């Protein structure tokens, strides 16, 4: 940038150099810890170092990426608000800085964050004799009635058969 000294401070001074706006950008990559595959649909918020929300509801695309552009120089951080389905929420605060100056075109900051799969909770199969609440007690009563009725019928049939043979 060059300003002619003779014209400095006077009306009519003109800027004759090249001006570069040093706004930066950030690329966040989201991957699975286990499979190292990109994770879609992770939701983030972007904050300044002073905890001011810059943007919320940033969602990773199919490649597991979020790009935020036109960030003024300063310190920022990402916080994950929703993990992709089947993954644990990351509590990691991903901090980065957009520099005040850069040579030529401002660089893009590249960050990588990961999520772990949620542990599978084994489903405990119920035993046949396991009861729950009143329905279990009712079911137990019905089962007992069937056992008794069945036993009476079997004894009755055996008794009838023996009685028939004696005649």
C-alpha positions in Angstrom: 0.0 0.0 0.0 1.4 3.3 -1.0 0.2 6.8 -0.1 2.0 9.7 -1.7 3.5 11.7 1.2 2.7 15.0 -0.5 -1.0 14.2 -0.5 -1.2 12.6 2.9 -3.9 14.2 5.1 -5.2 16.3 2.3 -8.5 16.0 0.5 -8.0 14.1 -2.8 -5.3 11.7 -1.6 -5.8 8.3 -3.3 -4.8 4.8 -2.6 -2.7 3.4 -5.4 -1.7 0.0 -4.1 -3.2 -3.4 -3.8 -5.4 -4.1 -0.8 -5.8 -7.7 0.5 -8.7 -8.5 2.9 -7.2 -11.0 5.4 -10.4 -12.8 6.3 -9.8 -16.5 6.8 -11.7 -19.7 6.6 -11.8 -23.0 8.4 -12.4 -26.6 7.2 -13.5 -29.0 9.9 -13.2 -32.8 9.1 -15.3 -35.2 11.2 -14.3 -38.9 11.3 -15.1 -42.1 13.1 -12.4 -43.2 15.5 -12.8 -46.9 14.7 -13.4 -46.9 10.9 -11.7 -43.6 10.0 -14.6 -42.9 7.8 -16.2 -39.4 7.3 -19.2 -38.8 9.6 -22.3 -37.0 8.2 -24.8 -35.0 10.3 -22.6 -34.0 13.2 -24.0 -30.6 14.4 -21.6 -27.9 15.7 -21.6 -24.3 16.9 -18.8 -21.9 16.3 -17.8 -19.4 19.0 -15.3 -16.6 19.5 -12.8 -16.9 22.3 -15.1 -14.6 24.3 -17.9 -17.3 24.0 -20.0 -15.4 21.6 -21.8 -17.7 19.2 -20.8 -16.9 15.6 -23.0 -19.5 14.0 -25.0 -22.5 15.1 -26.5 -25.6 13.5 -23.5 -26.2 11.3 -23.9 -29.8 10.0 -21.3 -32.0 8.4 -21.9 -33.0 4.8 -21.5 -36.5 3.3 -17.7 -36.0 3.3 -17.8 -35.2 7.0 -16.9 -31.6 6.4 -18.0 -28.1 7.4 -16.5 -25.0 5.8 -16.9 -21.6 7.4 -15.5 -18.6 5.4 -15.1 -14.9 5.8 -13.9 -15.1 9.4 -12.2 -12.0 10.8 -8.8 -12.4 12.4 -9.1 -13.8 15.9 -9.5 -16.9 18.0 -12.4 -19.3 17.6 -13.6 -22.7 18.7 -16.0 -25.4 17.6 -18.3 -27.3 20.1 -20.2 -30.4 18.9 -23.9 -30.1 19.9 -25.2 -33.4 18.3 -23.3 -36.5 17.4 -24.1 -38.5 14.3 -26.5 -41.4 14.9 -24.8 -44.3 16.7 -21.9 -42.2 17.9 -21.0 -40.6 21.3 -21.0 -36.8 21.6 -17.5 -35.4 21.6 -16.8 -33.0 24.5 -13.6 -31.7 22.8 -13.3 -28.0 22.3 -11.6 -27.5 18.9 -9.7 -24.2 19.1 -8.1 -22.4 16.1 -6.8 -18.9 15.1 -7.3 -16.8 12.0 -4.1 -14.8 11.7 -4.1 -11.0 11.2 -1.8 -11.2 8.2 -0.9 -13.6 5.6 1.3 -13.6 2.5 -0.9 -13.6 -0.5 -4.2 -15.4 -0.2 -5.2 -16.1 3.4 -4.8 -19.8 4.3 -7.6 -22.1 5.2 -7.3 -23.7 8.7 -7.9 -27.4 8.5 -9.1 -29.2 11.7 -10.0 -32.9 12.4 -12.3 -34.2 15.1 -13.4 -37.7 15.8 -16.3 -39.6 17.4 -16.4 -43.0 19.0 -19.1 -45.5 18.3 -21.7 -45.9 21.2 -21.1 -49.1 23.0 -23.7 -51.7 22.3 -25.9 -52.5 25.2 -26.7 -56.2 25.3 -30.3 -57.0 25.5 -30.9 -59.5 28.3 -33.4 -62.2 27.2 -36.2 -62.9 29.6 -36.4 -66.3 31.2 -39.7 -68.1 30.9 -40.1 -68.0 34.7 -39.2 -64.3 35.0 -42.2 -62.2 36.0 -42.9 -58.5 36.0 -45.7 -56.7 37.9 -49.3 -57.8 37.9 -49.3 -59.2 34.4 -46.5 -61.6 35.4 -48.5 -62.7 38.5 -51.7 -63.1 36.4 -49.7 -65.1 33.8 -48.3 -67.3 36.6 -51.9 -67.9 37.9 -53.2 -68.8 34.5 -50.3 -71.2 33.9 -50.9 -72.8 37.3 -54.6 -73.3 36.5 -53.7 -75.0 33.2 -51.3 -77.3 35.0 -54.0 -78.2 37.5 -56.7 -78.6 34.9 -54.3 -80.7 32.7 -53.4 -82.9 35.6 -57.1 -83.5 36.5 -57.9 -84.3 32.9 -55.1 -86.8 32.7 -56.1 -88.5 36.0 -59.7 -88.4 34.8 -58.9 -90.1 31.5 -56.7 -92.7 33.2 -59.5 -93.3 35.8 -62.2 -93.6 33.2 -60.0 -96.0 31.2 -59.5 -98.3 34.2 -63.2 -98.1 35.1 -64.2 -99.1 31.6 -61.8 -102.1 31.6 -63.3 -103.4 34.9 -66.8 -103.5 33.5 
